[in-house]
Amino acid sequence: CTESNAVGRTLHFYIQHSKLLVSNYCDPTADSAATVATKVAQAIAAAIAGGKALEFECGATYTSNDVFAFIGSALRGLRFWGNGCTLVRNTGAGPVATLDSGGNSDRTDDIEFLDFVLKGNASATYGLDTRGLARSRVRARAVDVATAGFRTRWSVLTDHTFTVSDNIDTFTTDPATGLLVTQSSAGNYSAANKYHVIMEGPITTLGVDYEYGGLGNIFTGTCENIPRGFRQQSTASDAILFGMDFEGNSVYDVLVDGKGLQMIGCESSSDGVTISSTASQVTLSGGFLRYVDIDSAASGVTINGITTSDNVSLGIKGTGVSNWKGTGNTEVNTSRVITANVPDQLGTVNGFTATLTGCTTSPTTTLNYRVVGDVVTIDIPAGFTATSNTTACTITGMPAAARPTATRSCIGVVTDNSADIVGRFTIASSGVITLHVGTSATFTNSGSKGAQATTLVYKI
């Protein structure tokens, strides 16, 4: 034969002998559920033993009464190609299929599990349960499982594409959770993974439950029409939500209960982002978030360049009675309290009823004051006077919030014997303001006396 034919024959030989066909082991349309379970397990074992790819029949349905267990410990370079086939766990609790390394300290490397539909029953816990995948690829859909469509434990450097959607499949049993990222024991965290998720419709509680993880887990995709979109729980985890879309969720889009979450360029248009009291080191950057609610006990929260339609609630309040508010769509939630030593007002105007003494009558007026940090300003209006009948003159009624810790002095304008002159105002720690004629506290005991338009500025 010619050289080209020889090459062709060699390539054909290689393809035929580098993979196994499940159809060589069982007939999914004729074999019973018990037989399918046995024969698919034989095909998997043969592929592992021979180091060959295992290919399922395109679009076929394989029904079993037992779990489809694909891997064990210390394996490398396995290929499982579903070609859109459906694996059905007909009865019994537990997962439909597993990719399990066998232990919390074991890994399997370079695994492919692609294009499977995993269909359970009312007792099935997970569509796919994975543990210990490293440098691998997983792509599947889950249908009719009670607990979660997918559970991953201790994945490292693995690409996951997971779908739970009633826009694609018809559900008899709705899962409580779409994806659960968790751990099996302390210290065995998932890290440096990619999760592309499509979580929609039939999920009854939560789209993605990010319970435990490590640095560099990236989530993309969507969580739609679920009560809760994405929850991050662990205080020892870190995750990046990159360009995710949240819409149609009724309780929250994102809840941050843990540490180190970043949202970059996400769309949260239904029920917003809540950052709880246990959250820390959270960054929100870019994108549209309907609202952001940050509990006052959360720490290390950074917001940069986001757009909102509702308020951003920062959860901060001082110890006084006045609110901290910004402009536009930013408002500090005054129901929350922090104990740090911060001013309780930023220029808020307050007033008190002041009484002028040392006169035939005791006239009153409202004096406006501001406390900014440890500086007080008091505005005295013009014409706060009456007819004198003593040589002394005071203003009383100052609230405790404006009183100095020691006597302070200010210069202003006073009226003595119906003439306006430069005088001195001394403010005692009791809150009594004493008026002086020049340097003397002695007024004429006749004619008009009191204060003219003056602003007192002093330190508490």
Backbone torsions as a table, in degrees:
resi	resn	phi	psi	omega
1	CYS	NA	163.7	-180.0
2	THR	-75.9	168.4	-179.4
3	GLU	-63.5	-40.1	-179.1
4	SER	-63.2	-40.0	178.4
5	ASN	-65.8	-36.1	178.6
6	ALA	-64.6	-42.5	177.7
7	VAL	-62.1	-43.6	-180.0
8	GLY	-61.7	-43.0	179.9
9	ARG	-65.8	-38.8	179.0
10	THR	-63.0	-43.8	-180.0
11	LEU	-64.6	-42.6	178.8
12	HIS	-62.0	-41.7	179.6
13	PHE	-63.0	-43.0	-178.1
14	TYR	-63.4	-44.4	-179.0
15	ILE	-63.3	-45.2	-176.7
16	GLN	-65.4	-31.2	-174.0
17	HIS	-102.5	2.0	177.1
18	SER	-100.1	-0.4	178.8
19	LYS	-143.8	160.9	175.3
20	LEU	-118.1	147.3	177.1
21	LEU	-105.6	128.8	178.0
22	VAL	-61.7	-28.8	180.0
23	SER	-63.9	-18.1	175.1
24	ASN	-75.1	-12.5	-176.2
25	TYR	-108.5	-37.8	-177.6
26	CYS	-147.0	158.8	175.4
27	ASP	-107.9	104.9	-173.8
28	PRO	-65.1	-19.3	-179.9
29	THR	-87.4	-18.9	-175.2
30	ALA	-114.7	-30.9	-175.8
31	ASP	-74.6	147.5	176.7
32	SER	-71.8	167.3	179.6
33	ALA	-59.4	-40.1	178.9
34	ALA	-65.4	-40.5	180.0
35	THR	-68.5	-41.6	178.1
36	VAL	-58.7	-45.6	180.0
37	ALA	-57.8	-45.6	-178.3
38	THR	-66.6	-46.1	-173.7
39	LYS	-74.2	-36.3	175.8
40	VAL	-66.3	-38.5	176.1
41	ALA	-61.5	-39.1	176.8
42	GLN	-63.8	-41.5	179.2
43	ALA	-64.1	-41.9	178.1
44	ILE	-63.2	-44.6	180.0
45	ALA	-62.7	-39.9	179.3
46	ALA	-65.6	-40.3	178.8
47	ALA	-64.8	-41.1	179.1
48	ILE	-65.9	-45.3	-178.3
49	ALA	-64.2	-37.9	-176.8
50	GLY	-93.1	-3.3	-178.2
51	GLY	63.0	38.7	-177.0
52	LYS	-116.2	156.2	173.7
53	ALA	-71.4	146.7	178.3
54	LEU	-115.4	121.1	-174.5
55	GLU	-115.0	127.4	179.0
56	PHE	-91.0	158.5	-178.3
57	GLU	-70.3	132.8	-175.8
58	CYS	-58.6	122.4	175.5
59	GLY	74.3	2.7	-177.7
60	ALA	-76.5	163.1	177.0
61	THR	-119.1	122.0	-179.8
62	TYR	-109.4	113.3	-175.4
63	THR	-106.7	127.6	-177.8
64	SER	-134.9	155.0	172.2
65	ASN	-93.5	4.2	-177.0
66	ASP	-132.6	171.7	-179.3
67	VAL	-72.0	145.6	171.6
68	PHE	-89.7	101.5	-176.6
69	ALA	-98.5	117.9	-169.3
70	PHE	-99.2	-31.9	-174.5
71	ILE	-137.5	166.3	172.5
72	GLY	-127.5	-155.4	-174.4
73	SER	-85.4	155.7	171.5
74	ALA	55.3	39.0	178.8
75	LEU	-105.1	158.0	-176.2
76	ARG	-149.6	141.5	169.5
77	GLY	72.0	30.1	179.7
78	LEU	-89.7	147.8	-179.5
79	ARG	-129.2	123.8	175.5
80	PHE	-124.2	113.8	-175.2
81	TRP	-112.6	115.0	-176.2
82	GLY	-82.6	-27.8	-179.1
83	ASN	54.5	35.5	178.2
84	GLY	78.2	13.7	179.0
85	CYS	-74.9	163.9	179.4
86	THR	-114.6	127.0	173.5
87	LEU	-102.0	120.8	-175.0
88	VAL	-110.6	124.1	168.8
89	ARG	-94.0	99.9	-167.0
90	ASN	-69.3	-40.0	-179.0
91	THR	-142.6	166.2	172.1
92	GLY	91.7	155.3	178.0
93	ALA	-81.8	174.7	-179.2
94	GLY	96.2	-179.9	-177.8
95	PRO	-77.2	160.8	172.5
96	VAL	-71.8	-47.0	-178.5
97	ALA	-141.8	155.4	177.8
98	THR	-131.2	144.8	164.8
99	LEU	-121.9	88.1	-166.7
100	ASP	-122.4	121.9	-179.4
101	SER	-71.0	-12.5	175.2
102	GLY	101.8	-15.0	179.9
103	GLY	-167.4	162.5	-176.4
104	ASN	-71.3	-16.7	179.7
105	SER	-110.4	10.2	-179.6
106	ASP	-105.6	152.6	177.2
107	ARG	-132.6	151.8	166.7
108	THR	-120.6	136.5	-172.2
109	ASP	-113.9	146.6	170.7
110	ASP	56.2	57.0	178.5
111	ILE	-105.7	139.7	170.8
112	GLU	-118.5	129.4	174.9
113	PHE	-134.9	98.4	-164.8
114	LEU	-125.4	136.7	166.6
115	ASP	65.1	52.2	174.4
116	PHE	-113.5	146.5	167.4
117	VAL	-107.3	125.8	-174.8
118	LEU	-112.3	112.1	-173.3
119	LYS	-115.4	126.4	-177.3
120	GLY	-108.4	-146.6	179.5
121	ASN	-147.1	-177.9	-175.1
122	ALA	-63.5	-19.3	179.7
123	SER	-100.8	-11.2	-177.0
124	ALA	-67.6	138.2	-177.4
125	THR	-86.2	-50.7	-176.7
126	TYR	-131.2	151.0	170.1
127	GLY	-71.9	-51.6	177.9
128	LEU	-135.0	129.4	178.9
129	ASP	-117.0	116.8	-177.8
130	THR	-117.3	147.8	175.6
131	ARG	-149.5	131.2	171.8
132	GLY	75.8	27.5	177.0
133	LEU	-82.3	130.9	176.5
134	ALA	-128.2	135.2	177.4
135	ARG	50.2	51.5	-174.1
136	SER	-127.8	175.3	177.0
137	ARG	-132.8	132.9	-179.8
138	VAL	-133.8	131.0	177.1
139	ARG	-142.4	120.0	-175.6
140	ALA	-160.1	164.0	171.1
141	ARG	-117.9	149.1	179.4
142	ALA	-122.8	139.0	-177.9
143	VAL	-138.5	141.2	168.7
144	ASP	58.0	57.3	170.7
145	VAL	-128.8	149.8	-170.5
146	ALA	-85.6	-36.4	-171.6
147	THR	-92.2	-65.2	-179.2
148	ALA	-150.4	146.0	176.1
149	GLY	-60.5	-43.3	-176.3
150	PHE	-141.6	143.6	169.9
151	ARG	-129.6	130.7	175.0
152	THR	-121.0	139.6	176.8
153	ARG	-134.8	127.8	173.4
154	TRP	56.1	50.1	171.8
155	SER	-89.6	145.7	179.0
156	VAL	-138.1	127.5	175.1
157	LEU	54.3	41.6	-177.0
158	THR	-119.5	140.6	176.7
159	ASP	-95.7	121.8	179.2
160	HIS	-115.4	132.6	170.3
161	THR	-123.9	109.9	-172.6
162	PHE	-122.6	134.8	-179.7
163	THR	-129.5	128.8	167.3
164	VAL	-131.6	107.0	-170.2
165	SER	-153.4	128.2	173.7
166	ASP	-83.7	1.6	168.7
167	ASN	-80.2	-13.3	-178.6
168	ILE	-114.8	-43.1	-175.2
169	ASP	-120.0	160.3	174.8
170	THR	-102.2	128.5	-172.5
171	PHE	-107.0	137.1	167.8
172	THR	-99.1	-40.7	175.4
173	THR	-113.7	128.6	-178.9
174	ASP	-97.9	130.7	179.0
175	PRO	-73.9	149.7	175.3
176	ALA	-71.8	-36.8	-176.2
177	THR	-132.2	145.0	176.9
178	GLY	-78.5	-56.1	-179.2
179	LEU	-134.5	130.4	174.2
180	LEU	-115.0	115.5	174.9
181	VAL	-102.3	113.7	-172.0
182	THR	-141.0	-167.8	177.8
183	GLN	-134.8	165.7	-178.9
184	SER	-101.2	-30.4	174.7
185	SER	-153.9	164.3	-175.5
186	ALA	-58.2	135.0	177.1
187	GLY	95.0	-19.0	-179.2
188	ASN	-94.4	80.0	-175.3
189	TYR	-96.7	153.6	171.0
190	SER	-82.6	141.0	-176.8
191	ALA	-151.2	148.5	172.3
192	ALA	57.3	38.8	178.1
193	ASN	-103.9	163.8	170.2
194	LYS	-118.2	131.3	177.3
195	TYR	-123.1	109.5	171.6
196	HIS	-99.8	116.1	-171.3
197	VAL	-120.5	140.9	168.8
198	ILE	-123.9	100.1	-176.3
199	MET	-117.8	115.0	-172.4
200	GLU	-143.4	162.2	160.3
201	GLY	57.3	-85.6	-165.2
202	PRO	-76.2	-11.3	-176.8
203	ILE	-66.3	129.0	-171.0
204	THR	-90.0	-21.0	-172.8
205	THR	-127.2	-57.2	-167.5
206	LEU	-148.4	131.5	-179.5
207	GLY	-70.1	-60.3	178.8
208	VAL	-127.8	123.9	176.0
209	ASP	-108.3	99.9	-178.8
210	TYR	-92.1	90.1	-170.7
211	GLU	-85.2	-46.5	178.3
212	TYR	-138.7	148.1	178.2
213	GLY	-174.3	178.2	178.0
214	GLY	-127.7	-167.9	-174.0
215	LEU	-64.7	137.0	166.4
216	GLY	87.2	19.9	173.5
217	ASN	-82.6	123.4	-174.7
218	ILE	-111.6	130.0	178.5
219	PHE	-114.8	133.3	171.7
220	THR	-130.8	170.7	176.1
221	GLY	112.3	-144.4	-171.7
222	THR	-146.3	149.5	169.6
223	CYS	-130.4	110.9	-172.2
224	GLU	-132.8	145.0	171.9
225	ASN	56.2	44.1	178.9
226	ILE	-126.4	152.2	173.7
227	PRO	-56.2	-46.0	-177.7
228	ARG	-128.3	134.0	-175.9
229	GLY	-83.0	-70.7	-173.6
230	PHE	-135.7	130.1	175.8
231	ARG	-125.0	129.6	173.6
232	GLN	-110.2	121.7	-172.0
233	GLN	-107.0	-43.7	-165.6
234	SER	-67.9	140.3	174.2
235	THR	-85.1	1.7	177.8
236	ALA	-120.8	25.0	-174.8
237	SER	-119.6	171.7	-179.6
238	ASP	-150.9	137.9	-179.7
239	ALA	-153.0	153.2	176.2
240	ILE	-121.6	122.1	173.0
241	LEU	-97.9	109.4	-172.0
242	PHE	-112.6	112.1	175.7
243	GLY	62.4	27.0	-179.2
244	MET	-76.9	152.0	-179.5
245	ASP	-114.4	125.2	177.5
246	PHE	-122.0	122.7	177.5
247	GLU	-155.7	151.2	177.8
248	GLY	74.6	10.0	179.4
249	ASN	-87.9	142.1	-167.8
250	SER	-99.6	-23.9	-177.7
251	VAL	-103.1	-54.4	171.7
252	TYR	-156.9	156.3	171.7
253	ASP	-83.7	-50.0	-179.8
254	VAL	-137.1	131.8	172.9
255	LEU	-120.8	123.4	179.1
256	VAL	-106.3	110.4	176.0
257	ASP	-107.9	-6.3	-171.4
258	GLY	-123.1	-146.3	-168.1
259	LYS	-119.2	140.1	163.9
260	GLY	80.7	20.1	-179.9
261	LEU	-78.3	138.7	172.4
262	GLN	-122.6	131.9	171.7
263	MET	-113.7	119.1	-175.8
264	ILE	-123.0	116.6	174.5
265	GLY	61.5	35.3	-177.9
266	CYS	-92.2	160.0	176.7
267	GLU	-114.9	110.6	-180.0
268	SER	-120.9	86.5	-168.2
269	SER	-103.1	-6.3	-175.4
270	SER	-100.5	-62.0	-173.9
271	ASP	-132.5	16.1	165.8
272	GLY	75.4	-172.6	-174.3
273	VAL	-118.6	129.3	177.5
274	THR	-116.7	126.3	178.0
275	ILE	-111.0	112.5	-168.4
276	SER	-84.8	-179.9	-177.2
277	SER	-66.2	-22.3	-178.1
278	THR	-94.0	0.4	-176.6
279	ALA	-80.9	151.7	175.8
280	SER	-154.0	156.2	176.4
281	GLN	52.0	55.0	-178.1
282	VAL	-107.1	135.6	179.3
283	THR	-126.8	126.4	175.0
284	LEU	-114.9	120.1	-174.2
285	SER	-136.2	121.1	175.8
286	GLY	67.5	175.5	178.0
287	GLY	82.9	-175.6	-179.5
288	PHE	-116.6	120.9	176.4
289	LEU	-122.6	120.2	-174.1
290	ARG	-55.4	-46.0	171.6
291	TYR	-150.4	161.2	173.2
292	VAL	-130.5	125.6	179.4
293	ASP	-118.5	113.5	-175.6
294	ILE	-111.4	117.2	178.3
295	ASP	-66.2	147.7	-176.2
296	SER	-65.0	-22.5	-179.7
297	ALA	-85.7	-10.3	177.1
298	ALA	-66.4	150.6	-177.5
299	SER	-129.9	149.0	174.8
300	GLY	65.6	43.1	-179.3
301	VAL	-97.3	128.2	180.0
302	THR	-120.3	129.2	177.5
303	ILE	-121.4	128.3	-176.0
304	ASN	-143.8	114.9	168.7
305	GLY	69.2	28.8	177.1
306	ILE	-92.3	159.5	174.5
307	THR	-113.4	135.4	179.5
308	THR	-127.9	156.6	172.9
309	SER	-104.8	-23.4	176.2
310	ASP	-115.4	-174.3	-175.8
311	ASN	-71.7	150.5	165.5
312	VAL	-95.2	112.9	-177.3
313	SER	-95.7	115.4	-173.3
314	LEU	-90.4	-11.4	174.4
315	GLY	65.5	38.6	-178.7
316	ILE	-126.6	138.8	174.8
317	LYS	-148.4	148.3	174.4
318	GLY	-84.0	-164.4	-177.6
319	THR	-94.5	-5.6	-177.6
320	GLY	-93.6	-158.1	-173.8
321	VAL	-101.7	-5.3	-173.6
322	SER	-99.1	152.3	-177.8
323	ASN	-89.4	151.9	166.7
324	TRP	-97.0	122.1	178.4
325	LYS	-136.7	141.2	171.5
326	GLY	-94.9	-154.3	178.7
327	THR	-114.8	167.2	176.4
328	GLY	65.5	-128.2	-174.4
329	ASN	-96.3	26.1	178.6
330	THR	-117.4	123.9	177.2
331	GLU	-141.4	131.9	177.9
332	VAL	-82.5	129.4	-178.3
333	ASN	-75.0	110.9	-173.6
334	THR	-81.6	2.5	175.7
335	SER	-83.5	-8.2	-179.8
336	ARG	-102.5	152.8	-175.6
337	VAL	-130.6	136.9	168.4
338	ILE	-115.4	153.1	-174.9
339	THR	-102.1	1.7	179.7
340	ALA	-64.5	156.8	-178.0
341	ASN	-82.7	85.5	179.2
342	VAL	-124.3	154.1	176.7
343	PRO	-59.0	143.8	-178.2
344	ASP	-89.8	-3.1	178.2
345	GLN	-145.0	154.2	170.5
346	LEU	-124.6	82.0	175.7
347	GLY	74.4	16.9	178.8
348	THR	-69.9	132.6	-178.5
349	VAL	-84.9	128.7	173.8
350	ASN	-124.0	169.4	179.9
351	GLY	-142.3	156.6	173.6
352	PHE	-141.5	156.8	179.0
353	THR	-85.5	116.1	-178.7
354	ALA	-101.6	145.0	179.3
355	THR	-120.3	131.3	177.0
356	LEU	-91.1	128.1	-178.2
357	THR	-112.7	166.2	179.8
358	GLY	88.3	21.2	-177.1
359	CYS	-128.9	168.7	178.5
360	THR	-64.5	-24.5	172.9
361	THR	-124.9	174.9	178.5
362	SER	-123.7	77.0	-176.3
363	PRO	-66.7	153.4	177.3
364	THR	-125.1	157.5	174.0
365	THR	-156.1	165.3	177.1
366	THR	-93.8	123.5	175.4
367	LEU	-103.3	122.0	176.8
368	ASN	-82.9	141.2	179.5
369	TYR	-142.0	157.8	176.2
370	ARG	-131.7	141.8	172.2
371	VAL	-118.4	112.9	178.7
372	VAL	-118.1	105.9	-174.1
373	GLY	64.5	-120.0	178.4
374	ASP	-110.0	21.9	179.2
375	VAL	-114.5	132.7	-179.8
376	VAL	-114.5	136.8	169.2
377	THR	-122.3	135.3	177.8
378	ILE	-125.7	127.7	179.5
379	ASP	-99.7	117.5	176.0
380	ILE	-100.3	125.5	-178.3
381	PRO	-76.0	164.8	177.0
382	ALA	-69.3	147.2	172.4
383	GLY	77.0	25.4	175.3
384	PHE	-84.5	77.2	-171.7
385	THR	-137.4	166.6	173.6
386	ALA	-158.7	176.7	-179.0
387	THR	-76.2	128.2	-175.4
388	SER	-78.7	141.6	170.0
389	ASN	-137.5	10.1	173.1
390	THR	-141.1	174.7	178.2
391	THR	-93.8	-1.3	-179.6
392	ALA	-109.7	156.9	179.0
393	CYS	-150.9	127.7	178.6
394	THR	-136.2	162.8	171.0
395	ILE	-121.8	126.7	-177.6
396	THR	-119.7	172.1	175.8
397	GLY	106.4	2.4	-176.6
398	MET	-65.9	131.7	177.6
399	PRO	-72.3	163.3	-176.7
400	ALA	-62.2	-31.8	-175.6
401	ALA	-63.2	-23.8	-177.0
402	ALA	-103.7	-1.1	-174.9
403	ARG	-79.5	139.5	178.4
404	PRO	-79.5	163.1	176.5
405	THR	-80.4	-17.9	176.0
406	ALA	-146.6	166.1	-177.0
407	THR	-63.3	131.7	177.5
408	ARG	-118.8	155.7	179.2
409	SER	-127.0	142.4	177.0
410	CYS	-136.7	156.7	176.8
411	ILE	-101.1	139.8	178.6
412	GLY	-159.7	-163.8	-178.3
413	VAL	-111.4	127.2	176.5
414	VAL	-119.3	164.3	175.5
415	THR	-115.2	126.3	177.6
416	ASP	-132.1	124.3	-179.7
417	ASN	52.9	43.1	175.1
418	SER	72.7	9.7	179.0
419	ALA	-117.0	137.2	179.0
420	ASP	-88.0	128.3	-178.8
421	ILE	-142.2	165.7	175.9
422	VAL	-72.1	132.5	-179.8
423	GLY	-138.3	-174.4	-178.3
424	ARG	-124.9	142.2	176.7
425	PHE	-117.0	122.3	174.7
426	THR	-107.4	132.3	-177.4
427	ILE	-112.0	113.4	-178.8
428	ALA	-84.2	161.1	178.6
429	SER	-64.1	-16.8	175.8
430	SER	-78.0	-12.0	-178.4
431	GLY	95.2	-1.8	178.8
432	VAL	-80.6	128.5	176.8
433	ILE	-99.8	119.3	178.4
434	THR	-101.7	130.1	-179.2
435	LEU	-94.9	142.0	-179.0
436	HIS	-125.8	146.4	171.5
437	VAL	-91.6	105.1	-172.4
438	GLY	63.6	-121.5	177.6
439	THR	-97.2	-4.6	-176.2
440	SER	-100.2	145.5	177.0
441	ALA	-89.3	8.7	-174.6
442	THR	-97.3	122.0	174.8
443	PHE	-102.3	164.3	171.2
444	THR	-75.1	135.0	-176.9
445	ASN	-86.7	35.4	173.6
446	SER	-152.8	167.5	-178.3
447	GLY	75.2	-172.6	-178.1
448	SER	-88.3	140.3	175.8
449	LYS	-144.7	162.2	-179.7
450	GLY	146.5	-145.9	-175.7
451	ALA	-124.8	149.8	171.6
452	GLN	-108.3	-179.5	-175.7
453	ALA	-53.4	113.4	-176.0
454	THR	-147.9	140.8	172.1
455	THR	-111.3	119.8	177.4
456	LEU	-92.5	129.8	177.6
457	VAL	-127.7	122.1	-177.4
458	TYR	-152.3	166.5	-178.9
459	LYS	-97.3	135.8	176.9
460	ILE	-64.7	NA	NA
